């Protein structure tokens, strides 16, 4: 093992939580409020949604965080939405390893 490899910290594993992170969303075609409303409508079919955070800043374009009431619902939605065609783009969903939104 090289000296550089020894200095790399081990990846910390966070427990699952109720926030899912969605990427590859259309950013130019839709207004922020409309995007939040469409995501809320879609995501609430899997269970109670507490919040949808979608920002239009350069750094956060095409991304959103959806907060569910419980972990089981978030996990179910994450699996179902993976690759879902949303406004002409294939969504990428994953669990959010650490969320200040729910912490």
C-alpha positions, 0 to 999 in steps of 0.5 A: 500500500502506498503512503498516499493510500494510507492517508486517505480516510475511510469512507463513513457510512451514514444510515438511510434517512427520509430524504432522496436526492434527484438529479438530471432534472430539466432546468431550462424548460420549467420554472422553479415553482412549477418544478417543485409542484410537479415533483411533489405530485409525482413523489407523493404517489409513494407516500407523504412528502414533507418538502421538495427543495429545488433551487435554480442556482448554477450549482443546484440546477437540475437537482432536487431533494425530496423529504418523506415522512419515513425511511421506508417510503423514501426507499420505495420512491427512490427505487421506483423513480430511478430512470423514470421519464420526468418531463422528457428526461430520465431521472436519477434518484439516490438516497441522500447520505446526510441531510441538513434538511432532516437533521 
